[in-house]
Amino acid sequence: MDKETQILQHIKMNPFISQQELSSKVGLSRPAVANYIASLTKRGEIKGRGYILREESAIVCIGGANTDRKARTNQKVQLYSSNPVKISEACGGVARNFAENLSRLGLSTSLMTCVGDDKEGNWILKETKSQGVDVSQVWVLPTERTGTYTTLLDITGESTVSMADMNIYEKLTTSMFEEKWSFITASTAVFLDTNIPEECISYIIKRCSDVNIPIYIDPVSSAKARKLPSHLDGVKLLVPNRKEAEILSGINIDSIKDCQTACERIRKRGVQNVIITLGDQGAYYFSTEESGHLPPFKSDVVDDTGAGEAFASCAIYGIMNEESLVSACQLGLAGAALTLQTEKSISSFLKPEKLYEMVKELS
């Protein structure tokens, strides 16, 4: 057994063991032990004081966290005119919603994002933490305003127009992520959305690929999908909607057969698994081992906000629990159906047993 493995085993048995004790147990000088500790910390095998070991069940969610403001009308939306609405506010942001969804599914989850030092930012951190998500790695930027996402929903619950103020994310830099890299590498997997700057996206994807950390990506929107680099090696799963998949593949998607062609093109960029969400047409999944189309679960649509995040979160949960891609896709469809039935962006009914129960009913 090599010295590094011996040191890790002793730390696992006693996370508060001193370097002097380690020195005598493994037959090395204290400075030599310190060098091993520094190397293990840099690689993310251990993190923080007390030699906290890598947490094998953790996923770090990197990207957006903002306030979601929903303006709901009880009649058909009239463009270029005043619409009577009822406004509600909730915590949102793709990465933040993923973190809460995955936490509700029982995964140990951390959020890495930035908020302003304002009422909205403090509220997001408090509410997210209350859902079991670790928010210790969030940057609080004192001179910036927390991001906001405002959407107008028509009588069917579908979004008619949305407005996003996400300027705060442009303040994130690769050096900021470099400073937190030991925390990122201490996770089992990384989720990434495309709200952060293009150079940060490329940096995180490459670094994860270099150290074999699985990375899951939601392209967020057609415009932001263009931020993704041409090489996506190491990406375990990419979950675009139809429009985002068209951007990423360079073809129009007018049929299920087109979905297959688009997925084949996206896979050539290095992605292992692709799932294209198709709204009321369900989803198309694709890998070298399996591919196919699944219809959506029947659901009364109250509000479609958050359904996409719920789908991808539940699919990721399935893959992290070593389900097949088709099974992961079924879990995603179940999660989306649950979320469509509530006005909230995240369903309080999102639990693994509920998802598996819904999938079993259809099998």
C-alpha positions as CSV (number, residue, x, y, z in Angstrom):
1,M,0.0,0.0,0.0
2,D,1.5,3.4,-1.0
3,K,2.0,6.2,1.5
4,E,-0.8,8.4,0.1
5,T,-3.4,5.6,0.5
6,Q,-2.1,4.9,4.0
7,I,-2.5,8.6,4.9
8,L,-6.1,8.6,3.5
9,Q,-7.0,5.5,5.5
10,H,-5.8,7.0,8.8
11,I,-7.6,10.2,8.1
12,K,-10.8,8.3,7.3
13,M,-10.5,6.5,10.7
14,N,-9.7,9.8,12.5
15,P,-10.4,13.0,10.6
16,F,-8.8,15.0,13.4
17,I,-5.5,13.2,13.5
18,S,-2.5,15.5,13.6
19,Q,0.2,15.5,11.0
20,Q,2.7,14.5,13.7
21,E,0.6,11.4,14.5
22,L,0.3,10.6,10.7
23,S,4.1,11.0,10.5
24,S,4.8,8.3,13.1
25,K,2.1,5.9,11.7
26,V,3.2,5.9,8.1
27,G,7.0,6.4,8.7
28,L,7.4,9.8,7.0
29,S,8.7,13.1,8.2
30,R,6.1,15.7,9.2
31,P,7.0,18.0,6.2
32,A,6.6,15.0,3.9
33,V,3.1,14.3,5.4
34,A,2.2,18.0,4.9
35,N,3.1,17.7,1.2
36,Y,0.9,14.7,0.8
37,I,-2.0,16.5,2.6
38,A,-1.5,19.5,0.3
39,S,-1.6,17.3,-2.8
40,L,-4.7,15.5,-1.6
41,T,-6.5,18.8,-0.7
42,K,-5.6,20.2,-4.2
43,R,-7.1,17.2,-5.8
44,G,-10.2,17.4,-3.6
45,E,-9.8,14.1,-1.9
46,I,-9.9,16.0,1.4
47,K,-11.2,19.5,2.0
48,G,-11.2,22.0,4.8
49,R,-10.0,21.9,8.4
50,G,-10.2,18.5,10.1
51,Y,-9.4,16.8,6.9
52,I,-13.0,16.4,5.7
53,L,-13.0,13.6,3.2
54,R,-14.6,13.7,-0.2
55,E,-18.4,13.3,0.1
56,E,-19.2,10.7,-2.4
57,S,-22.9,11.6,-2.6
58,A,-22.5,15.3,-3.3
59,I,-23.2,17.4,-6.4
60,V,-22.3,21.0,-6.8
61,C,-24.8,23.1,-8.8
62,I,-23.1,26.0,-10.5
63,G,-25.1,28.8,-12.2
64,G,-28.0,31.1,-11.6
65,A,-29.9,32.0,-8.5
66,N,-32.5,34.8,-8.6
67,T,-36.0,35.9,-7.7
68,D,-38.8,34.6,-9.9
69,R,-41.6,37.0,-10.3
70,K,-44.7,35.6,-12.0
71,A,-47.5,37.8,-13.3
72,R,-50.6,35.7,-13.9
73,T,-53.6,36.8,-15.9
74,N,-57.0,35.1,-15.9
75,Q,-57.7,36.0,-19.5
76,K,-56.0,35.9,-22.8
77,V,-52.9,38.0,-22.8
78,Q,-53.3,41.3,-24.8
79,L,-50.0,42.4,-26.3
80,Y,-49.3,46.2,-26.4
81,S,-52.0,46.7,-23.8
82,S,-52.4,46.7,-20.0
83,N,-53.2,43.2,-18.6
84,P,-54.8,42.7,-15.2
85,V,-52.5,40.3,-13.3
86,K,-51.8,38.7,-9.9
87,I,-48.1,38.8,-9.1
88,S,-46.3,36.2,-6.9
89,E,-42.6,35.9,-6.0
90,A,-40.4,32.9,-5.4
91,C,-36.8,31.8,-5.2
92,G,-35.6,30.8,-8.7
93,G,-32.6,30.4,-11.0
94,V,-31.8,27.3,-12.9
95,A,-28.8,26.1,-10.7
96,R,-30.7,27.1,-7.5
97,N,-33.8,25.2,-8.6
98,F,-31.7,22.1,-9.5
99,A,-30.0,22.3,-6.1
100,E,-33.3,22.3,-4.3
101,N,-34.9,19.6,-6.5
102,L,-31.9,17.3,-6.0
103,S,-31.8,18.0,-2.2
104,R,-35.5,17.0,-2.1
105,L,-34.6,13.8,-3.8
106,G,-32.1,13.0,-1.0
107,L,-28.8,14.0,-2.6
108,S,-26.2,16.0,-0.7
109,T,-26.2,19.3,-2.7
110,S,-24.2,22.5,-2.8
111,L,-24.9,25.7,-4.6
112,M,-22.2,27.9,-6.2
113,T,-23.6,31.2,-7.6
114,C,-23.6,34.9,-6.8
115,V,-26.1,37.2,-5.3
116,G,-26.2,40.9,-4.3
117,D,-25.8,42.0,-0.7
118,D,-29.5,43.0,-0.7
119,K,-32.9,41.9,0.6
120,E,-33.5,39.5,-2.3
121,G,-30.0,37.9,-2.1
122,N,-30.4,37.3,1.7
123,W,-33.8,35.8,1.1
124,I,-32.6,33.4,-1.5
125,L,-29.7,32.2,0.7
126,K,-32.0,31.7,3.7
127,E,-34.8,29.9,1.8
128,T,-32.3,27.7,-0.1
129,K,-30.5,26.7,3.0
130,S,-33.8,25.8,4.7
131,Q,-34.3,23.2,1.9
132,G,-31.1,21.4,2.9
133,V,-28.8,23.0,0.3
134,D,-25.2,24.0,1.3
135,V,-24.9,27.7,0.4
136,S,-21.5,28.3,2.0
137,Q,-19.9,28.6,-1.5
138,V,-22.1,31.5,-2.8
139,W,-20.4,34.8,-3.5
140,V,-22.2,37.8,-2.0
141,L,-21.3,40.8,-4.2
142,P,-21.9,44.1,-2.2
143,T,-22.2,46.4,-5.2
144,E,-24.4,44.3,-7.4
145,R,-28.2,43.6,-7.5
146,T,-29.5,40.0,-7.2
147,G,-30.7,38.6,-10.5
148,T,-34.5,38.7,-11.3
149,Y,-36.6,36.7,-13.8
150,T,-40.1,38.0,-14.5
151,T,-42.6,36.1,-16.6
152,L,-46.1,36.8,-17.8
153,L,-48.4,33.7,-17.7
154,D,-51.6,33.4,-19.7
155,I,-54.8,31.7,-18.6
156,T,-53.4,28.3,-19.5
157,G,-50.4,28.7,-17.2
158,E,-47.9,29.0,-20.1
159,S,-45.3,31.7,-20.2
160,T,-46.1,34.4,-22.8
161,V,-43.1,36.6,-22.4
162,S,-40.2,36.6,-19.9
163,M,-37.7,39.2,-18.9
164,A,-34.3,38.4,-17.2
165,D,-32.0,40.8,-15.4
166,M,-28.9,38.6,-15.0
167,N,-26.1,41.2,-15.2
168,I,-24.7,40.1,-11.9
169,Y,-23.3,36.9,-13.3
170,E,-21.0,38.8,-15.6
171,K,-19.0,39.6,-12.5
172,L,-17.9,36.0,-12.1
173,T,-14.4,35.1,-13.4
174,T,-12.3,31.9,-13.9
175,S,-10.0,33.0,-11.0
176,M,-13.0,33.0,-8.7
177,F,-13.8,29.4,-9.6
178,E,-10.1,28.5,-9.4
179,E,-10.1,29.6,-5.7
180,K,-13.0,27.2,-5.1
181,W,-11.6,24.3,-7.1
182,S,-10.7,22.1,-4.2
183,F,-14.4,22.3,-3.1
184,I,-15.6,21.5,-6.6
185,T,-13.3,18.5,-7.0
186,A,-14.5,17.1,-3.6
187,S,-17.9,16.5,-5.2
188,T,-19.1,13.3,-7.0
189,A,-20.6,15.4,-9.9
190,V,-21.2,18.9,-11.1
191,F,-24.3,20.5,-12.5
192,L,-23.8,23.6,-14.7
193,D,-26.1,26.1,-16.3
194,T,-25.1,28.7,-18.9
195,N,-26.0,31.8,-16.9
196,I,-22.3,32.3,-16.1
197,P,-19.8,33.9,-18.5
198,E,-18.6,31.9,-21.5
199,E,-15.0,31.6,-20.4
200,C,-16.1,30.3,-17.0
201,I,-18.3,27.6,-18.7
202,S,-15.3,26.4,-20.8
203,Y,-13.0,26.5,-17.8
204,I,-15.3,24.4,-15.6
205,I,-16.0,21.8,-18.4
206,K,-12.3,21.4,-19.2
207,R,-11.2,21.1,-15.6
208,C,-14.0,18.6,-14.8
209,S,-13.0,16.5,-17.9
210,D,-9.3,16.6,-16.8
211,V,-10.1,15.0,-13.4
212,N,-13.0,12.8,-14.6
213,I,-15.7,14.5,-12.7
214,P,-19.1,13.8,-14.4
215,I,-20.7,17.1,-15.4
216,Y,-24.4,17.6,-16.3
217,I,-25.5,20.7,-18.3
218,D,-28.7,22.6,-18.9
219,P,-28.3,25.1,-21.8
220,V,-31.0,27.4,-20.2
221,S,-32.0,29.2,-23.5
222,S,-31.3,29.3,-27.2
223,A,-29.2,32.4,-26.8
224,K,-27.2,31.0,-23.8
225,A,-26.7,27.6,-25.5
226,R,-24.3,29.4,-27.9
227,K,-21.9,29.9,-24.9
228,L,-21.1,26.2,-24.8
229,P,-17.7,25.4,-26.3
230,S,-17.4,23.2,-29.4
231,H,-15.7,20.4,-27.4
232,L,-17.9,19.0,-24.6
233,D,-15.7,16.0,-23.6
234,G,-16.6,14.7,-20.2
235,V,-20.2,15.9,-20.2
236,K,-22.2,13.1,-18.8
237,L,-25.6,14.5,-19.8
238,L,-26.9,17.5,-21.8
239,V,-30.6,18.3,-21.5
240,P,-31.6,20.9,-24.2
241,N,-35.1,21.7,-25.3
242,R,-36.0,21.6,-29.0
243,K,-34.8,25.2,-29.8
244,E,-31.6,24.7,-27.8
245,A,-30.9,21.4,-29.5
246,E,-31.3,23.1,-32.9
247,I,-28.6,25.6,-32.0
248,L,-26.3,22.9,-30.6
249,S,-26.7,20.6,-33.6
250,G,-27.1,23.1,-36.4
251,I,-30.3,21.5,-37.8
252,N,-34.0,22.2,-37.7
253,I,-36.0,19.7,-35.6
254,D,-39.4,19.0,-37.1
255,S,-39.8,15.3,-36.3
256,I,-38.6,12.6,-34.0
257,K,-36.2,11.4,-36.7
258,D,-34.7,14.9,-36.6
259,C,-34.2,14.5,-32.9
260,Q,-32.0,11.4,-33.5
261,T,-29.9,13.3,-36.1
262,A,-29.5,16.3,-33.7
263,C,-28.5,14.0,-30.9
264,E,-25.9,12.3,-33.1
265,R,-24.4,15.6,-34.0
266,I,-24.3,16.8,-30.4
267,R,-22.7,13.5,-29.3
268,K,-19.9,14.2,-31.8
269,R,-19.0,17.2,-29.7
270,G,-18.1,14.8,-26.8
271,V,-21.4,14.5,-24.9
272,Q,-22.1,11.0,-23.5
273,N,-25.9,11.2,-23.2
274,V,-28.4,13.6,-24.6
275,I,-32.1,14.1,-23.7
276,I,-34.1,16.6,-25.8
277,T,-37.2,17.9,-24.0
278,L,-40.2,18.4,-26.3
279,G,-42.8,20.0,-24.1
280,D,-46.2,18.4,-24.7
281,Q,-44.5,15.8,-27.0
282,G,-42.5,14.3,-24.2
283,A,-38.7,13.7,-24.6
284,Y,-36.2,12.0,-26.8
285,Y,-33.2,10.2,-25.2
286,F,-30.0,9.2,-27.0
287,S,-26.7,7.4,-26.2
288,T,-24.6,4.8,-27.9
289,E,-26.4,2.1,-26.0
290,E,-30.1,3.2,-26.2
291,S,-32.3,5.8,-27.8
292,G,-36.0,6.5,-28.2
293,H,-39.0,8.8,-27.7
294,L,-41.2,8.9,-24.6
295,P,-44.6,10.7,-24.4
296,P,-45.2,13.0,-21.4
297,F,-47.1,11.9,-18.3
298,K,-50.7,13.1,-18.3
299,S,-51.0,16.2,-16.1
300,D,-53.3,19.1,-15.5
301,V,-51.1,22.2,-16.3
302,V,-51.4,24.9,-13.6
303,D,-48.0,26.6,-14.3
304,D,-45.2,25.4,-16.6
305,T,-42.5,27.4,-14.8
306,G,-39.8,25.0,-13.3
307,A,-41.0,21.9,-15.2
308,G,-37.8,21.8,-17.4
309,E,-35.6,22.0,-14.3
310,A,-37.7,19.3,-12.6
311,F,-37.3,17.0,-15.6
312,A,-33.6,17.4,-15.8
313,S,-33.1,17.2,-12.0
314,C,-35.0,13.9,-11.8
315,A,-33.2,12.5,-14.9
316,I,-29.8,13.4,-13.3
317,Y,-30.9,11.7,-10.1
318,G,-31.7,8.6,-12.1
319,I,-28.3,8.6,-13.8
320,M,-26.4,9.2,-10.5
321,N,-28.3,6.2,-9.1
322,E,-27.1,4.1,-12.1
323,E,-30.5,3.9,-13.8
324,S,-30.5,3.3,-17.6
325,L,-31.0,6.4,-19.7
326,V,-34.6,5.4,-20.6
327,S,-35.4,4.9,-16.9
328,A,-33.8,8.3,-16.0
329,C,-35.9,9.9,-18.8
330,Q,-39.1,8.3,-17.3
331,L,-38.2,9.7,-13.8
332,G,-37.7,13.1,-15.5
333,L,-41.1,13.0,-17.1
334,A,-42.6,12.1,-13.7
335,G,-40.9,15.0,-12.0
336,A,-42.0,17.4,-14.7
337,A,-45.6,16.3,-14.4
338,L,-45.6,16.8,-10.6
339,T,-44.2,20.3,-11.1
340,L,-46.7,21.3,-13.8
341,Q,-49.5,20.6,-11.3
342,T,-48.4,23.4,-8.9
343,E,-48.1,27.2,-9.2
344,K,-44.7,26.8,-7.5
345,S,-41.5,26.3,-9.5
346,I,-40.6,23.3,-7.3
347,S,-43.1,20.7,-6.2
348,S,-43.3,19.7,-2.6
349,F,-44.3,16.2,-3.7
350,L,-40.9,15.7,-5.4
351,K,-39.7,12.5,-3.6
352,P,-38.0,9.4,-5.1
353,E,-40.8,7.1,-4.0
354,K,-43.4,9.2,-5.7
355,L,-41.4,9.3,-8.9
356,Y,-40.9,5.5,-9.0
357,E,-44.6,5.0,-8.1
358,M,-45.6,7.2,-11.1
359,V,-43.3,5.3,-13.5
360,K,-44.5,1.9,-12.2
361,E,-48.1,2.9,-12.9
362,L,-47.3,3.4,-16.5
363,S,-45.2,0.3,-17.0
